[in-house]
Amino acid sequence: MPDIVDTAMTAGTFTTLVTAVTVAGLADTLKSPGQFTVFAPSDDAFAKLPSGTVESLLQDILTLRKILEYHVVSGKVTAADVTKLNKATTVEGSDVKISAANGTVKINDATVVMPDVETDNGLIHVIDSVLLPPSVSL
């Protein structure tokens, strides 16, 4: 089974995320054997950001890393686990808020559109918006 990065590359809907992870130097971490849960914004999610935002983030590696690490939780957290939580601490260090109602799971203001994509080293939950840690404003 492929790892998180290879799974995202193969899916074809995470081109921006894979580019960002590579530029930020996080690809090796997300290919490592540790178990990770990634709240992965699709290309459509990145497209919702103001024009030019992605390009400027690709030039600002520190901010880009903070944002990307805010999408990752250590360990394997399934959709069933997520619904029992009201928050999770990200690799970036801040918490994301988790809410579940009427079969919809939200991570902060982003909706999980495809849960539990299995990979060799964790899980991907596809989300419809990019999450921003409290320390970052765009």
trRosetta pair geometry for C-beta under 8 A, 3 or more apart (Angstrom, degrees):
i j d omega theta_ij theta_ji phi_ij phi_ji
1 118 6.8 -55 -165 130 145 100
1 119 6.4 162 145 -167 109 36
1 120 4.4 163 93 -71 91 81
2 6 3.7 -117 -176 97 121 121
2 7 4.9 161 96 -58 112 73
2 10 6.6 114 50 -5 168 139
2 119 6.3 -59 96 -145 65 87
2 120 6.1 -134 113 -12 16 111
3 6 5.2 85 51 19 71 103
3 7 6.8 -130 98 -9 31 94
3 30 7.0 136 147 138 113 68
3 31 4.8 97 107 -135 161 59
3 119 5.6 60 -168 168 28 118
3 120 4.8 -59 -83 52 57 111
3 121 4.9 12 -136 13 90 114
4 7 5.8 -59 -146 36 24 112
4 8 6.4 22 157 -17 62 108
4 30 4.6 -91 75 173 126 100
4 31 7.2 -129 47 -79 83 44
4 36 6.2 -36 -47 71 153 119
4 38 5.7 106 -156 -5 135 142
4 119 4.8 122 -75 109 54 171
4 120 8.0 -114 -28 49 57 74
4 121 5.9 -78 -20 69 94 98
4 122 5.7 -2 -65 56 117 109
4 124 6.3 138 -140 -62 87 104
5 8 5.8 -58 -151 37 29 110
5 9 6.3 30 152 -21 65 106
5 18 6.7 107 -159 -128 79 92
5 21 6.5 -156 -112 114 102 148
5 27 5.3 72 -111 -151 153 82
5 30 5.0 115 -48 105 97 111
5 31 5.2 -40 18 -69 128 90
6 9 5.5 -51 -144 35 34 113
6 10 6.2 32 157 -19 66 107
6 31 7.5 80 -20 -113 93 97
6 119 7.9 141 61 -146 84 115
7 10 6.0 -58 -147 38 27 109
7 11 6.5 37 153 -31 62 104
7 117 6.5 148 159 142 137 116
7 119 4.6 -105 -19 -100 150 111
7 124 6.4 -164 107 -10 133 140
8 11 5.7 -48 -150 22 31 117
8 14 4.1 -72 -174 81 96 153
8 17 6.1 -96 -177 95 139 121
8 18 5.3 171 117 -71 116 101
8 21 7.9 81 80 13 157 151
8 40 6.4 -150 -107 -147 118 149
8 124 6.8 160 -72 -104 91 155
9 14 7.3 -83 -69 75 29 106
9 18 5.3 99 -83 -115 76 154
11 14 5.6 54 70 5 120 105
11 117 7.9 -1 -82 -162 137 155
12 15 7.3 4 -168 -49 41 93
13 42 4.9 -27 149 -148 107 102
13 43 5.6 -126 -176 6 58 100
13 44 7.7 -21 -172 -5 103 91
13 126 7.8 21 100 -135 130 135
14 17 4.2 -49 -174 46 93 119
14 18 5.4 97 120 -27 93 94
14 40 6.0 -28 -112 171 132 123
14 42 6.4 -88 -83 -129 67 50
14 43 6.6 -151 -98 -42 20 80
15 18 6.0 -58 -146 37 26 108
15 19 6.3 26 155 -18 63 108
15 43 5.5 28 36 -86 90 123
16 19 5.7 -56 -149 37 30 112
16 20 6.2 29 154 -19 65 108
16 41 7.8 -51 86 102 115 101
16 43 5.1 129 3 -116 108 71
16 46 4.1 -97 103 30 161 170
16 54 6.0 -64 -153 -142 122 144
17 20 5.7 -57 -146 38 30 111
17 21 6.2 30 156 -20 66 107
17 40 5.9 50 -150 -162 169 91
17 41 6.1 163 -76 67 117 75
17 42 7.7 -66 -20 -121 126 18
17 43 7.7 -111 -7 -69 88 59
17 46 7.2 -154 -51 -45 73 130
18 21 5.8 -52 -143 37 30 111
18 22 6.3 30 156 -19 63 108
18 27 8.0 54 -162 -100 69 109
19 22 5.9 -61 -151 38 28 111
19 23 6.2 24 156 -16 66 110
19 58 7.2 -25 136 -107 108 125
20 23 5.8 -56 -142 40 29 109
20 24 6.0 20 160 -13 65 114
20 54 7.5 -95 -74 -155 115 93
20 57 7.0 -2 -125 117 113 120
20 58 6.8 -108 -105 -91 71 84
20 64 6.0 -150 -163 -169 96 115
20 68 6.0 178 134 -79 113 123
21 24 6.0 -61 -142 44 24 107
21 26 4.8 -91 -160 73 75 102
21 27 5.2 107 133 -72 98 72
21 30 6.2 -36 -169 20 137 147
21 68 6.1 149 -94 -149 68 145
22 25 7.9 37 173 -66 29 26
22 26 7.9 -87 -60 50 18 67
22 27 5.0 28 -98 -45 61 130
23 58 5.3 -31 155 -147 172 83
23 61 6.9 -137 142 -108 88 90
23 64 6.7 -40 100 139 110 160
24 61 5.8 154 -119 -154 62 79
24 64 4.7 -144 -86 118 113 111
24 65 4.6 157 -165 -80 117 73
24 68 5.5 172 61 15 170 152
25 28 7.4 -23 175 19 64 103
25 61 7.4 41 3 -165 106 123
25 65 7.4 -16 50 -93 91 116
26 29 5.1 -53 -164 39 65 117
26 30 5.8 52 142 -13 87 107
26 65 6.7 152 -50 -127 118 82
26 68 5.7 -164 10 124 163 144
26 69 7.4 -157 -107 -68 144 78
27 30 6.0 -67 -146 47 30 101
27 31 6.1 24 155 -17 68 113
28 31 5.7 -63 -144 41 30 108
28 32 6.6 48 151 -45 64 96
29 32 5.6 -40 -156 4 33 119
29 34 7.9 -27 -177 42 71 126
30 36 6.4 -84 -125 51 72 161
30 38 7.1 41 -134 -70 122 139
30 72 7.6 -117 -92 -107 104 141
30 121 7.6 154 179 88 49 131
31 121 7.3 123 -168 21 23 154
32 121 6.7 137 88 -156 44 158
33 121 5.8 -150 -150 -112 27 116
34 74 7.2 -53 163 -144 124 87
34 121 6.3 59 73 -174 43 113
34 122 7.7 12 114 -51 65 115
35 74 7.4 82 86 179 72 59
35 75 5.4 25 100 -140 110 30
35 76 4.4 -64 175 -39 127 91
35 121 6.1 -152 -102 178 42 61
35 122 4.8 134 -167 -86 59 84
36 72 5.5 -26 -169 -161 117 105
36 73 7.2 140 -165 73 64 46
36 74 6.5 -51 -110 -119 65 39
36 75 7.5 55 -108 36 26 21
36 76 7.7 35 57 -79 16 59
36 91 7.9 -10 -134 -50 111 131
36 121 6.3 28 20 130 90 93
36 122 3.9 -68 60 -63 56 167
36 123 7.8 -146 100 38 52 55
37 72 7.1 145 77 -158 51 53
37 73 4.5 -15 61 61 105 98
37 74 7.8 2 19 75 83 7
37 75 6.5 -15 -11 87 104 59
37 76 6.1 127 -62 -136 95 31
37 77 4.2 -35 -55 34 164 92
37 122 5.7 -146 -69 -179 41 116
37 123 5.0 -2 -119 62 78 96
37 124 7.9 167 -162 -88 53 25
37 125 6.9 19 179 -3 96 105
38 71 5.9 35 -162 135 73 96
38 72 5.4 -18 -103 -102 72 77
38 122 6.7 95 -9 114 88 133
38 123 7.3 -169 28 95 67 52
38 124 5.0 -21 68 -112 101 71
38 125 7.2 -178 89 28 50 66
39 71 4.7 -128 64 -160 82 78
39 72 7.7 -143 20 -67 73 33
39 73 7.7 59 -19 -8 96 99
39 96 7.2 155 0 -150 157 178
39 107 5.1 -98 -134 81 153 173
39 110 7.0 114 166 89 125 142
39 112 7.5 -90 -136 -96 95 92
39 125 5.3 -24 -110 71 62 100
39 127 5.0 26 175 -19 92 133
39 131 6.4 46 99 -12 132 137
40 71 6.8 96 -84 167 39 131
40 124 4.9 -4 -4 -163 134 105
40 125 6.9 155 18 71 79 42
40 126 5.5 -42 74 -106 95 54
40 127 6.6 153 68 18 38 81
41 45 3.5 -126 -169 93 97 144
41 46 5.8 117 126 -48 122 76
41 71 7.0 -93 -12 -116 91 145
41 110 7.3 -91 -94 -137 92 148
41 127 5.5 -45 -88 75 59 92
41 128 7.6 38 -136 162 74 5
41 129 6.6 -65 -119 114 112 18
41 130 4.6 0 -85 -87 166 65
41 131 7.4 -160 -52 -1 116 72
42 45 4.9 112 50 -2 64 98
42 46 7.5 -128 101 2 42 83
42 113 7.5 -39 -17 51 130 138
42 126 5.8 40 -53 -167 100 107
42 127 7.6 -163 -7 73 78 43
42 128 6.9 -11 25 -111 109 47
43 46 5.7 -53 -153 37 38 109
43 47 6.3 44 147 -27 67 105
44 47 5.3 -52 -149 32 34 118
44 48 7.1 44 150 -30 61 95
44 128 7.0 -33 99 -147 110 73
45 48 5.9 -46 -164 16 36 114
45 110 7.3 31 -136 -134 130 121
45 127 6.3 65 -96 103 155 74
45 128 5.4 177 -88 178 100 29
45 129 5.1 -168 -148 -99 101 15
45 130 5.4 138 147 -43 104 69
46 49 5.9 -35 -172 6 49 114
46 54 5.6 56 178 -82 113 131
46 130 6.0 74 -94 -56 56 123
48 129 6.1 -60 66 -119 151 76
48 130 7.3 -172 64 5 103 93
49 53 4.0 -107 146 63 122 146
49 54 6.2 126 70 -43 140 83
49 130 6.0 1 -61 23 112 140
49 138 6.9 -63 -156 150 106 166
50 53 4.9 103 65 -40 74 117
50 138 6.7 174 26 136 114 119
52 55 5.4 -62 -157 45 53 114
52 56 5.8 48 150 -21 83 106
53 56 6.0 -62 -148 39 28 104
53 57 6.2 27 156 -19 66 108
53 138 5.6 26 -135 -169 123 135
54 57 5.7 -56 -147 37 31 112
54 58 6.5 34 154 -24 65 104
55 58 5.8 -53 -152 30 30 112
55 59 7.1 23 150 -12 60 105
56 59 5.7 -60 -159 38 39 110
56 60 6.3 15 150 -3 72 114
57 60 5.6 -70 -137 51 37 97
57 63 6.2 -112 -134 99 79 108
57 64 4.7 120 169 -86 91 94
57 67 6.9 -33 -150 25 136 151
58 64 6.7 83 -91 -89 31 148
60 63 4.3 7 129 32 117 115
60 64 5.9 143 90 -23 68 92
61 64 5.4 -58 -141 41 30 116
61 65 6.1 35 160 -24 67 104
62 65 5.9 -52 -150 32 27 110
62 66 6.7 29 152 -19 61 104
63 66 5.6 -52 -152 34 35 114
63 67 6.4 33 152 -18 67 105
63 136 5.9 122 -155 -124 94 121
64 67 5.9 -57 -151 37 30 110
64 68 6.2 24 155 -15 66 109
65 68 5.8 -59 -143 41 30 107
65 69 5.9 26 160 -17 68 110
66 69 6.0 -59 -143 40 24 107
66 70 6.4 31 153 -27 61 108
66 92 5.5 83 -160 -137 60 122
66 133 5.6 -100 158 29 99 139
66 135 6.5 -92 -177 79 145 115
66 136 5.7 155 107 -52 130 129
67 70 5.7 -58 -156 29 29 116
67 71 7.3 25 148 -18 60 103
67 92 8.0 59 -64 -88 7 148
67 130 7.1 6 -179 173 121 111
67 131 7.4 158 -165 86 75 67
67 132 6.4 -32 -120 -118 96 59
67 133 6.6 -139 -98 1 46 95
67 136 6.0 -81 -72 67 88 174
68 71 5.8 -58 -164 28 39 112
68 72 7.2 23 147 -13 67 111
69 72 5.7 -65 -151 37 43 109
69 90 6.3 121 140 145 69 109
69 91 4.3 -109 -167 91 90 100
69 92 3.7 131 106 -67 102 81
69 93 7.9 27 128 -3 124 72
69 133 8.0 1 79 -49 85 138
70 90 4.9 63 -141 127 41 166
70 91 7.8 -116 -63 56 23 74
70 92 4.2 -16 -69 3 66 151
70 94 6.4 -3 -120 56 101 108
70 96 7.1 121 175 -65 82 106
70 131 5.4 -144 123 109 111 112
70 132 7.1 47 97 -164 161 16
70 133 4.1 -142 -89 -57 143 99
70 136 7.9 -120 -22 19 153 130
71 90 7.1 65 13 -143 13 132
71 131 5.7 152 -83 43 80 119
72 90 6.1 97 68 -163 52 89
72 91 4.4 -5 88 3 106 124
72 92 7.7 118 49 -21 84 81
73 77 5.7 -4 92 4 136 136
73 88 4.9 -20 -110 150 143 130
73 89 7.1 114 -130 78 92 47
73 90 5.7 -78 -81 -111 68 54
73 91 7.1 -153 -97 -30 22 77
73 96 7.8 -95 -64 25 114 121
74 91 6.4 113 -45 -80 85 86
75 122 8.0 120 127 -122 20 105
76 122 5.4 -160 -97 -135 82 64
76 123 5.5 101 -151 -9 81 106
77 81 4.8 -127 -161 90 69 133
77 82 5.7 93 150 -66 106 83
77 85 7.7 -23 -161 -3 131 148
77 88 6.7 -9 -94 -117 173 151
77 123 6.8 -128 59 51 51 133
78 81 4.7 102 52 5 71 100
78 82 6.9 -127 101 -9 39 88
78 115 7.7 75 -179 163 61 113
78 116 5.8 30 -150 -98 81 106
78 123 6.5 169 -94 -74 54 168
79 82 5.4 -49 -144 31 34 117
79 83 6.7 37 157 -24 64 100
79 105 6.6 -147 -150 -18 91 158
79 112 7.2 166 -116 135 104 157
79 115 3.7 48 -74 170 130 149
79 116 5.1 -72 -13 -38 108 106
79 125 6.9 136 -79 -107 85 120
80 83 6.3 -52 -155 26 29 110
80 84 7.5 21 149 -13 57 105
81 84 6.0 -68 -166 34 38 108
81 85 6.8 26 147 -18 72 111
82 85 5.8 -66 -153 35 37 109
82 88 7.7 -50 -124 -39 79 136
82 98 5.8 -138 -175 -160 84 141
82 100 7.1 125 119 -59 86 125
82 105 5.8 51 118 -155 128 146
82 112 7.7 82 118 -41 161 161
82 115 7.6 -137 30 -135 143 127
82 125 7.3 60 -54 -79 160 161
83 100 4.2 5 -131 -22 81 172
83 105 6.4 -96 -81 -96 80 115
85 88 5.8 43 148 -58 152 90
85 98 4.9 42 99 64 93 148
86 97 7.0 -24 162 -157 68 69
86 98 5.7 -167 -158 64 20 84
86 99 7.1 34 -138 -82 71 62
87 95 4.4 14 177 178 122 126
87 96 6.5 165 -154 80 69 44
87 97 5.6 -35 -98 -110 86 44
87 98 5.9 -175 -82 12 25 89
88 95 6.5 150 73 -151 30 76
88 96 5.6 -10 57 52 84 92
88 98 6.1 57 -10 -32 95 127
89 93 7.2 -21 -174 -160 97 25
89 94 7.5 -172 -145 110 65 18
89 95 5.3 -47 -92 -92 57 74
90 93 6.8 -35 77 21 78 24
90 94 6.0 -1 39 66 109 63
90 95 7.1 161 -3 -114 82 21
90 96 5.9 75 -46 -21 112 100
90 133 7.4 -125 62 -95 146 108
92 133 5.2 -115 131 -84 153 146
94 133 4.8 134 33 -150 144 101
94 134 5.5 179 -136 14 153 100
94 135 7.1 -163 -46 -6 139 97
96 107 5.2 4 159 -173 134 92
96 108 5.5 -84 -158 -37 88 92
96 131 6.4 -24 -113 -156 122 150
97 106 7.9 -5 106 112 88 95
97 107 7.4 140 74 -167 53 42
97 108 5.4 97 45 -90 91 51
98 105 7.1 -15 -166 -170 89 96
98 106 7.2 159 -153 84 42 58
98 107 6.0 -13 -101 -106 71 63
99 105 7.4 163 87 -154 45 51
99 106 4.8 -5 59 55 91 103
100 104 7.1 174 -149 86 55 44
100 105 4.8 -16 -100 -102 88 75
100 106 7.5 -173 -77 19 41 68
101 104 6.1 -19 70 57 63 88
104 111 6.1 -40 -171 -143 107 107
104 112 7.6 160 -171 47 59 81
105 111 7.3 121 79 -158 51 58
105 112 4.3 -2 77 25 103 126
105 115 6.9 65 35 -76 140 127
105 125 7.8 -62 95 -173 135 140
106 109 6.7 -23 -175 -142 119 18
106 110 6.5 148 -159 76 71 41
106 111 5.6 -40 -101 -96 76 56
106 112 7.2 -145 -86 -5 25 80
107 110 5.0 -21 65 66 85 100
107 112 6.5 83 -13 -54 101 92
107 125 7.5 121 -31 103 138 132
107 127 5.9 -68 42 -104 121 142
107 131 6.4 -56 122 -79 108 133
108 131 5.4 127 26 -126 141 100
109 129 6.2 -32 98 71 87 156
110 127 4.0 39 152 177 129 124
110 128 5.8 172 -161 54 81 63
110 129 3.9 -143 -100 52 92 94
110 130 7.6 163 -82 26 134 9
110 131 5.9 -81 -8 -66 136 86
111 127 6.6 150 75 -151 36 73
111 128 5.0 3 56 23 88 120
111 129 7.5 78 17 3 65 99
112 115 5.3 44 155 -71 130 88
112 125 4.9 -39 -135 171 116 113
112 126 6.9 106 -162 72 63 51
112 127 5.7 -46 -97 -93 50 75
113 126 5.2 -62 64 104 88 101
113 127 6.7 134 6 -126 87 21
113 128 5.2 91 -35 -52 124 99
114 117 6.4 44 129 -48 108 107
114 125 7.2 178 90 -161 55 48
114 126 3.9 26 49 36 97 121
115 125 5.0 -4 -124 -126 60 94
115 126 7.8 -116 -61 30 28 71
116 123 5.9 -46 -128 -153 44 123
116 125 7.0 30 -29 -90 39 80
117 123 6.5 128 62 -167 54 65
117 124 4.0 -29 63 63 114 97
117 125 7.3 179 13 -77 88 30
117 126 6.8 64 -18 -30 130 95
118 123 6.5 -33 -103 -108 42 74
119 122 5.6 1 63 63 107 59
119 123 6.7 180 21 -91 87 23
119 124 6.3 70 -22 -17 119 98
127 131 7.3 23 101 -35 159 100
132 136 5.1 -126 -172 85 94 105
132 137 7.2 84 161 -101 142 36
132 138 6.7 -116 -108 -14 146 104
133 136 5.1 74 59 13 81 104
